[in-house]
Amino acid sequence: MIRIHLSPEDLSGFRFAFSPIWETVASLRVLRDPSTYAFHLPWINRHRSVLGRLDLAPLLAVVLPTRTQGYVPDFLSPPPEGPYPDFDAELELVREADHEQIAREVVETFSDGREMPREARDLIDDPDRALPRLVDALQAYWKASIEEHWPRLRALLEGDVMYRAKAMALGGPEAFFDEMPSGVRYADGVLEIDHRWEHESSLEGRGLILIPVAFGTPKTGIVIDMPYPPAFRYPPRGIATLWETHASADSGAQLDALLGGRRAEILRALEVPLTTSDLADRVGVSAAAVSQQLGQLRGSGLIDAHRSGSRVYSQLTERGSQLLKLFT
């Protein structure tokens, strides 16, 4: 079990962020072990060929399938420095990673005695040559499999952050951790995570970055080792509908009959807050058509709107959430 003691300074230092490079690295594990990630099958079917088309050997050598190894070297996905990082900026952090830190993490990846591939060994013996090759492979994989989907992923993650931040503001850290998967508990300043490793420590006032990862496993994960800022990875809401374009004919027929198929589809999509353009992309109609339906749903008290910067998000009201739970 991992047990983390959180001081008042740590709790006041909680912040949310999401990361394109975390999604990229996590998605590679999805392709390598697709049976574990049924929610992502539409994406898997579209992109599974990249494993054969691209030279990903340097990356595959250290990003092992989930069922083989739970640990992925942290230097590949350092906790984001700000709430809205871009992939190129994060890739530079990988390119500039400390060589001694890389060596320690690669050794940790193979600490169970599994044979280390040559490409992984090269990161230890000749990082000046091996690291640029790995960075190039990571960039090529991003462009081939994630970049085109990043707007959709970002909308999901932004919506989740908005929902969680509001819940935490109203209910404190308990409101956040109580919604995490089983195996995560928080009480009286102590965070417990079921794990095969035994570890107990405090964060010493460094705070905690809360990072939703759509391609992560249903379980959570935590980064606590120096030199990285502490980070907690968790599955965001709405993953089950991430790749859907239209609601299935046999899903929620009663809700369809009550609201009309299009409004019911929009209500389901709003399990996480979304903008009008995000919704239009999700349900496959024009933004004007979505706006009309949103007006009717607002008039019924099922949704409301919230502005974040220049973007306006529609979100479920308590009444809308209760209706969705009743029929789905």
C-alpha positions in Angstrom: 0.0 0.0 0.0 1.1 3.6 -0.7 0.3 6.0 2.1 0.8 9.7 1.6 0.5 12.2 4.4 -0.9 15.5 3.1 -0.3 18.7 5.2 -2.6 21.8 5.0 0.1 23.3 2.7 -0.2 20.3 0.4 -4.0 20.5 0.3 -3.9 24.2 -0.5 -1.4 23.4 -3.3 -3.7 21.0 -5.2 -4.0 22.0 -8.8 -5.5 20.4 -11.9 -3.7 19.9 -15.2 -3.8 17.6 -18.2 -1.1 16.5 -20.6 -0.9 15.5 -24.2 2.3 13.6 -23.6 0.8 11.6 -20.8 -2.0 10.7 -23.1 0.5 9.8 -25.9 2.5 7.5 -23.7 -0.5 5.9 -22.1 -2.2 5.3 -25.5 0.8 3.3 -26.6 0.1 0.8 -23.8 -3.5 0.7 -25.0 -2.4 -0.4 -28.5 0.0 -3.0 -27.0 -2.7 -4.5 -24.7 -6.1 -3.7 -26.3 -8.1 -6.3 -24.5 -7.7 -4.2 -21.3 -9.2 -1.1 -22.8 -12.6 -1.8 -24.3 -13.7 1.8 -24.2 -11.0 2.7 -26.7 -11.8 0.0 -29.3 -12.8 2.5 -32.1 -9.5 4.3 -31.7 -7.6 1.0 -31.4 -9.1 -0.3 -34.6 -8.2 2.8 -36.5 -4.6 3.1 -35.3 -3.3 -0.4 -34.4 -1.3 -0.5 -37.7 1.1 2.2 -36.4 2.9 -0.4 -34.4 4.0 -2.0 -37.7 4.3 1.1 -39.9 6.5 3.3 -37.6 10.0 2.6 -36.2 8.9 2.7 -32.5 11.6 0.3 -31.2 13.2 2.9 -28.9 9.8 3.7 -27.4 8.5 0.1 -27.2 11.6 -1.0 -25.4 10.7 1.1 -22.3 6.9 1.4 -22.5 5.9 -2.2 -21.8 2.4 -3.7 -21.9 0.3 -3.0 -18.8 -0.1 -6.6 -17.9 3.7 -7.1 -18.2 4.9 -4.1 -16.2 2.9 -1.5 -14.3 5.7 1.0 -14.2 6.6 3.4 -17.1 9.7 5.6 -16.7 8.6 8.9 -15.4 11.0 10.9 -17.7 8.8 10.0 -20.6 5.8 11.9 -19.2 7.0 14.4 -16.6 4.2 16.1 -14.6 3.0 19.2 -16.6 4.4 22.5 -15.5 1.2 24.4 -16.2 -2.5 23.6 -16.7 -2.5 23.8 -20.5 0.8 22.4 -21.8 1.3 21.7 -25.5 3.0 18.5 -26.8 6.1 20.2 -28.3 6.9 21.9 -25.0 6.5 18.6 -23.1 8.6 16.8 -25.7 11.4 19.3 -24.9 11.3 18.2 -21.3 11.8 14.6 -22.4 14.7 15.7 -24.6 16.3 17.6 -21.7 15.9 14.8 -19.2 18.8 14.1 -16.8 20.8 11.1 -18.1 21.4 9.7 -14.6 17.6 9.9 -13.9 16.9 8.2 -17.2 19.3 5.3 -16.3 17.7 4.9 -12.8 14.2 4.7 -14.2 15.1 2.3 -17.1 16.8 0.0 -14.5 13.6 0.2 -12.4 11.5 -0.8 -15.4 13.4 -4.1 -15.6 14.0 -4.6 -11.9 12.0 -7.8 -12.0 14.8 -9.5 -13.8 13.2 -9.4 -17.3 15.8 -9.2 -20.1 16.5 -5.5 -21.1 16.2 -4.9 -24.9 19.2 -3.3 -26.6 17.3 0.0 -27.2 16.6 0.3 -23.4 20.3 -0.6 -22.6 21.4 2.2 -25.0 19.5 4.8 -22.9 21.9 3.8 -20.1 25.1 3.3 -22.0 24.8 6.0 -24.7 22.0 8.4 -23.9 23.4 11.1 -26.2 22.6 8.9 -29.2 19.7 6.9 -27.8 17.6 9.7 -26.3 17.1 11.7 -29.6 16.0 8.5 -31.3 13.4 7.9 -28.6 12.2 11.5 -28.8 11.8 11.2 -32.6 9.8 8.0 -32.1 7.6 9.6 -29.6 7.0 12.6 -31.8 6.2 10.3 -34.8 3.8 8.3 -32.8 2.0 11.4 -31.5 1.5 12.7 -35.1 0.3 9.3 -36.3 -2.2 8.4 -33.6 -3.0 11.2 -31.1 -2.6 14.7 -32.7 -5.8 14.6 -34.8 -7.8 13.5 -31.8 -6.3 16.0 -29.3 -9.2 18.5 -29.6 -11.7 15.8 -28.6 -9.5 14.5 -25.8 -8.9 18.0 -24.6 -12.6 18.7 -24.5 -13.2 15.6 -22.3 -10.3 16.5 -20.0 -11.3 20.2 -19.7 -14.8 19.1 -18.8 -13.7 16.7 -16.2 -11.4 19.3 -14.6 -14.2 21.8 -14.4 -16.5 19.2 -12.8 -13.8 18.0 -10.3 -12.7 21.5 -9.4 -16.2 22.6 -8.6 -16.8 19.5 -6.5 -13.6 20.1 -4.6 -14.4 23.8 -4.0 -17.7 22.8 -2.5 -16.7 19.6 -0.7 -13.0 19.7 -0.1 -10.5 16.9 -1.0 -13.0 14.3 0.2 -15.3 15.2 -2.6 -12.6 14.5 -5.1 -11.1 11.3 -3.7 -14.5 9.7 -2.8 -15.3 9.5 -6.6 -12.0 7.7 -7.4 -12.0 4.0 -8.2 -11.9 1.5 -5.4 -8.5 1.1 -3.8 -8.2 4.9 -3.2 -9.1 6.3 0.2 -8.7 9.7 1.9 -9.3 10.7 5.4 -7.8 13.1 8.0 -5.0 14.2 5.7 -3.9 10.7 4.7 -4.2 9.4 1.1 -4.1 5.6 0.8 -3.7 3.8 -2.6 -3.8 0.0 -2.8 -0.5 -1.1 -4.4 1.9 -4.0 -4.5 4.6 -1.7 -3.2 4.8 -0.6 0.4 5.5 3.1 0.7 4.8 5.8 3.2 5.9 9.4 3.0 4.8 13.1 3.1 4.8 15.6 0.3 6.5 18.3 2.5 4.3 21.1 1.3 4.9 20.4 -2.4 1.2 20.1 -3.2 -0.3 17.6 -5.7 -1.1 17.9 -9.4 -4.3 16.1 -10.3 -4.2 14.8 -13.8 -7.1 13.1 -15.7 -5.7 10.7 -18.3 -8.2 9.3 -20.8 -5.9 6.5 -22.0 -4.9 5.5 -18.4 -6.1 2.3 -16.9 -9.3 2.3 -14.8 -6.9 2.5 -11.9 -5.1 5.5 -10.5 -1.4 6.2 -10.4 0.9 8.5 -8.5 4.3 10.1 -9.1 6.0 11.0 -5.8 9.8 10.6 -6.4 12.1 13.5 -6.8 12.9 15.4 -8.9 9.3 15.5 -10.2 6.5 17.4 -8.6 4.0 15.0 -7.0 1.2 14.1 -9.4 -1.9 11.9 -9.1 -3.3 10.3 -12.3 -7.0 9.3 -12.4 -9.6 8.3 -15.0 -11.8 11.1 -16.2 -15.6 11.0 -16.4 -17.2 10.3 -19.8 -14.6 7.9 -21.3 -17.3 5.4 -22.2 -18.7 7.9 -24.8 -15.4 9.4 -25.9 -15.4 7.8 -29.3 -19.1 7.7 -30.0 -20.5 9.8 -32.8 -24.1 8.8 -32.4 -26.0 7.1 -29.6 -26.7 3.4 -30.3 -30.2 2.5 -31.3 -30.8 0.2 -28.3 -29.3 2.5 -25.6 -31.6 4.6 -23.5 -34.7 4.2 -25.7 -36.9 5.5 -23.0 -34.9 8.7 -22.6 -35.0 9.1 -26.4 -38.7 8.8 -26.3 -39.1 11.3 -23.5 -36.7 14.0 -24.9 -36.3 13.2 -28.5 -33.3 11.3 -29.8 -31.1 14.3 -30.5 -31.7 16.0 -27.1 -31.1 12.7 -25.3 -27.9 12.2 -27.2 -26.7 15.7 -26.2 -27.7 15.1 -22.6 -25.7 11.8 -22.5 -22.6 13.6 -24.0 -22.8 16.2 -21.2 -21.7 13.7 -18.6 -18.7 16.1 -18.8 -19.1 19.8 -19.6 -18.6 20.6 -23.3 -18.7 23.6 -25.6 -21.2 23.9 -28.4 -18.6 23.1 -31.0 -17.4 20.1 -29.0 -20.9 18.8 -28.8 -21.5 19.4 -32.5 -18.4 17.3 -33.2 -19.5 14.6 -30.8 -23.0 14.1 -32.1 -22.3 14.9 -35.7 -24.5 17.8 -36.4 -24.0 21.6 -37.0 -23.3 23.9 -34.1 -26.5 25.8 -35.0 -28.5 22.7 -34.6 -26.9 21.9 -31.2 -27.5 25.5 -30.0 -31.2 25.1 -30.7 -31.3 21.8 -28.7 -29.3 23.3 -25.9 -31.8 26.2 -25.6 -34.6 23.7 -25.1 -32.7 21.7 -22.5 -31.9 24.8 -20.6 -35.5 25.8 -20.7 -36.3 22.4 -19.1 -33.8 23.0 -16.3 -31.7 20.0 -17.4 -28.5 22.0 -18.2 -26.9 25.3 -17.6 -23.9 27.2 -18.9 -20.6 28.2 -17.4 -17.9 30.4 -18.9 -14.2 29.6 -18.6 -12.1 32.2 -20.3 -13.4 32.7 -23.8 -15.1 29.3 -23.9 -18.7 28.6 -22.7 -19.5 25.1 -21.5 -22.8 23.5 -21.1 -23.2 21.2 -18.1 -25.8 19.1 -16.5 -27.8 20.5 -13.6 -28.6 18.3 -10.7 -32.0 17.7 -12.3 -30.3 16.7 -15.5 -27.9 14.3 -13.7 -30.8 12.6 -11.9 -32.7 12.2 -15.2 -29.7 10.7 -16.9 -29.1 8.2 -14.0 -32.8 7.2 -14.1 -32.8 6.2 -17.7 -29.3 5.1 -18.5 
